Amino acid sequence: MMKAFALAILAVALPVALAQTPSKPVWPKAFSASVLEEYSGSQPHFDRLFWDSNLKCERRDGSRSFGPNQRPVRFESIVNFNERIDYEVFFERDQVQCHARPAYGNFTQPDFNQFTYVGRALIGQVVTNFWANQNKTRGTFFSYWEDAVSREPVRMDLLDKENRETRLTFMEFDAAPQDPALFILPDAIKATCTKPEPKIDDIAMKVIDQKSVFKH
């Protein structure tokens, strides 16, 4: 159903785009943002996201729970693509647990060159430019909404070939270089981290798919 709706969007995009098409979106080199992240089969969560393409690093601050009846704990993730390590840290009262996982793949950012302008849309109370792209090779459909005035991101939706949906809603966005210190894990915590496994397994791939914000 979702994929049929996505294809219908592209079917009407051409006449709308010809009417008045803004320039293609340009993703900033670095930013911080408050983001509501929703993944099929998982509980939604709210994160502070720090991202810098020059440093090739990404950080999330938020909370996570280990099960439906478990109390959420403070969570911090630092992905360093220079070291190719993803540090996940859980803070529960006076206890700290750190897990180091391999950071597979390459540091990527959205490329809107192949996106089609669909038209104006209202997300909440924000008037947006609506863009869409179907990747037939991967079997994915990517939707992107940006503020029609400021051109800042408002929402991203990714639908994969198995109809699993990823949605990122940006509550606040600040395009600016990030402090390198944000992406450095304190030595006391780093010394306790589990060592990353030297192979890709199903669990690691699931983590990669969910945390690869811009893969399409």
Disulfide bonds with the S-S distance in Angstrom:
Cys98-Cys193 1.80
